[in-house]
Amino acid sequence: MKAFGWAARDSTGVLSPFHFSRRENGEKDVTFKVLYCGVCHTDIHMAKNEWGNTTYPLVPGHEIVGVVTEVGSKVEKFKVGDKVGIGCLVGSCHSCDNCSNDLENYCPNVIFTYGGVYHDGTPTQGGYSDVMVADEHFIVHIPDTLPLDAGAPLLCAGITVYSPLKYYGLDRPGVHVGIVGLGGLGHVAVKFAKAMGVKVTVISTSPNKKKEAIEHLGADSFLISRDQDEMKAAMSTMDGIIDTVSAGHPLLPLIDLLKSHGKLIMVGAPDKPLELPVLPLIFGRKVVVGSCIGGMKETQEMIEFAAKHNITADVEVIPMDYVNTALERLVKADVRYRFVIDIANTLKPSS
C-alpha cells in the first residue's frame, strides 16, 4: 500500500517528505485515513536518536486519529466510516502475563507505532502520514462527542497520566495530587485529576503559569518549585505526585512534598539518569515509581472518560510543512500545550 508522510533521515531530526509503503490490509486489520496527529516530545527523542535506538528513515507520530476506509474480513469491532485512533502501540505477543492482563504496553515484545519492527519484519512508521493500517486490537473508537484535533493528544499524553492516577489510587475525592510541569502531559493531568474529584497542586518553575493553572485548568493551588519557602510550607501534604518533566531536575524537593507512604510517579523520560536520594524514602516509606502509557482496554476507557467529562488537550493546530519549526518550539516549551498536525488538509504529496 502506497503511503506518504514526513520522515527524519538522520540524527539532525529534520523531517522532510517521504514516500514509503505500508502492508496491505490483512484479515484482522483496519486501514484508516489520517486526519490529525499530535506532536509528542518522544517524537523529538526518536527523530534525533537521543535514546540510541532509532533506525532511519523514521516517520514519527503516535497520537493519530482518522476515519476507517477498509476493514479485514475478520474484523469485529470496526466498520468503514468509524472515527478511530492509534496511540503508542501497534503490536504485542498476545501470550505473556502482561498481554493476558490487558497490559500490552508492558509486553517484552511490544511493537511501538513507529521505530519498531512489525511481525512481518517491516519497520513501523507513525502518523505523520496520510494512511495507517493496524490490527484492530490496537485501535480505539473515538466517540462522536470528542473533537478529533483536540482529542488526538489523549492517545499518548492522556493515557500516560490517566493510567497512573487510576493504578496508584490517586483517582478518589479527598486525595491530594501534585502535577510537576504544566506542558503537554501536565495540563491534561490536571484536567483528568479534577474530573476524578481530586485536589490538585501544580508544581512549576514558571511563576507566570500560576493564573493559567488555577483559572483556566482548575488547579486548586500552585507551587513555584524554586521558591524554598513555598515548597517548605507544602512539605508532607501530598498523597502522590505525577512528574511529567522530561529534562533533568532534582527529585528531593518533590519527595519532601509527599506524605508518608506517598508516591512519586515518573512519566517524563529524561535522557540522562536522575539522582535519587534514598534516606527520605526510608524515613517516610515513600516510593518512586514509573508508569508507561496504558494497555488497550484502559486506553479505550480513558477516551470514553474524556468524552464524558469534556476533557481535551489545549492544542495549536499546524500545517505539515510547519512541523520542523514546531519541533524546535517544543524543545523550548513554546507551545500551549500540544501541537497537532492537520494531516488531511495540509499533507500534500510531492511529485
Secondary structure, 3 states (H helix, E strand, C coil): CEEEEEEECCCCCCEEEEEEECCCCCCCEEEEEEEEEECCHHHHHHHCCCCCCCCCCECCCCCEEEEEEEECCCCCCCCCCCEEEECCEEECCCCCHHHHCCCHHHCCCCEECCCCECCCCCECCCCCECEEEEEHHHCEECCCCCCHHHHHHHHCHHHHHHHHHHHCCCCCCCCEEEEECCCHHHHHHHHHHHHCCCEEEEEECCHHHHHHHHHHCCCCEEEECCCHHHHHHCCCCEEEEEECCCCCCCCHHHHHHEEEEEEEEECCCCCCCCCCCCHHHHCCCCEEEECCCCCHHHHHHHHHHHHHCCCCCCEEEECHHHHHHHHHHHHCCCCCCEEEEEHHHHCCCCC
